[in-house]
Amino acid sequence: MRIDEVRELSDQDLRREVESTLRELMNLRFRNASKQLANNAQLGAAKRTIARFRTVMREREIQGLEV
């Protein structure tokens, strides 16, 4: 998901997406540990996605403090 798409999400949707992506990352780690994960790049992609979500959440938090 691109950053402009992430910024269009509501706060509640962002939290929901972070939770689901964290679950996905956990499943990817289990699959990687059991040698069932064919594409290891999925781990990095999931981490970057979580970082994007958290970055937007933090940006919004900072904007709320400045007002």
C-alpha positions as CSV (number, residue, x, y, z in Angstrom):
1,M,0.0,0.0,0.0
2,R,1.4,3.4,-1.0
3,I,1.8,6.2,1.5
4,D,-0.8,8.4,-0.2
5,E,-3.3,5.5,0.1
6,V,-2.3,5.1,3.8
7,R,-2.9,8.8,4.5
8,E,-6.4,8.6,3.2
9,L,-7.4,6.0,5.8
10,S,-9.1,7.0,9.0
11,D,-7.5,6.5,12.4
12,Q,-9.6,3.5,13.2
13,D,-8.7,1.9,9.8
14,L,-5.0,2.5,10.4
15,R,-5.2,0.7,13.7
16,R,-7.0,-2.2,12.1
17,E,-4.5,-2.4,9.3
18,V,-1.6,-2.4,11.7
19,E,-3.1,-5.2,13.7
20,S,-3.8,-7.3,10.7
21,T,-0.3,-6.7,9.2
22,L,1.3,-7.6,12.5
23,R,-0.7,-10.9,12.5
24,E,0.5,-11.5,8.9
25,L,4.1,-10.8,9.9
26,M,3.8,-13.3,12.7
27,N,2.5,-15.9,10.3
28,L,5.3,-15.1,7.8
29,R,7.9,-15.6,10.6
30,F,6.4,-19.0,11.5
31,R,6.4,-20.1,7.9
32,N,9.9,-18.9,7.5
33,A,11.1,-20.8,10.6
34,S,9.5,-24.0,9.3
35,K,11.0,-23.5,5.8
36,Q,7.6,-23.1,4.2
37,L,8.1,-19.5,3.0
38,A,9.2,-19.4,-0.6
39,N,9.7,-15.6,-0.8
40,N,11.7,-14.2,2.1
41,A,11.1,-10.6,0.7
42,Q,7.6,-10.8,2.1
43,L,9.0,-10.4,5.6
44,G,10.6,-7.1,4.7
45,A,7.6,-5.9,2.8
46,A,5.3,-6.5,5.8
47,K,7.7,-4.6,8.1
48,R,7.8,-1.7,5.7
49,T,4.0,-1.6,5.5
50,I,3.8,-1.5,9.3
51,A,6.3,1.3,9.4
52,R,4.2,3.3,6.9
53,F,1.1,2.9,9.0
54,R,2.9,3.9,12.2
55,T,4.6,6.8,10.5
56,V,1.2,8.2,9.5
57,M,-0.2,7.6,12.9
58,R,2.7,9.5,14.5
59,E,2.3,12.4,12.0
60,R,-1.3,12.7,13.0
61,E,-0.4,12.6,16.7
62,I,2.2,15.4,16.3
63,Q,-0.3,17.5,14.3
64,G,-2.8,17.1,17.1
65,L,-0.3,18.3,19.7
66,E,0.6,21.4,17.7
67,V,-2.9,22.7,17.4
